[in-house]
Amino acid sequence: MLLNDVKSKWEQIRHEMQAKWQRLDNANLDQVFNQEDVLIDMLEKEYGLSRALAKEEVRIFENSWRNRMF
């Protein structure tokens, strides 16, 4: 995603991330902005996902946003 697009939609994206991954709180999500690896690490830790599965979850989430933005 283009950084400007992400910045302009961050609150909406953040809200949807929190709805999808309810174990991540506001402090967690503050660390995630434009840092995919941080989100992947959090999903591994909080949900016990393998790195590959966490990456797939993030990829699916990102693709859903791309499809709606463009």
HELIX and SHEET records of a PDB file:
HELIX    1   1 LEU A    3  LYS A   20  1                                  18    
HELIX    2   2 ASN A   26  VAL A   32  1                                   7    
HELIX    3   3 GLU A   36  TYR A   47  1                                  12    
HELIX    4   4 ARG A   51  MET A   69  1                                  19    
END                                                                             
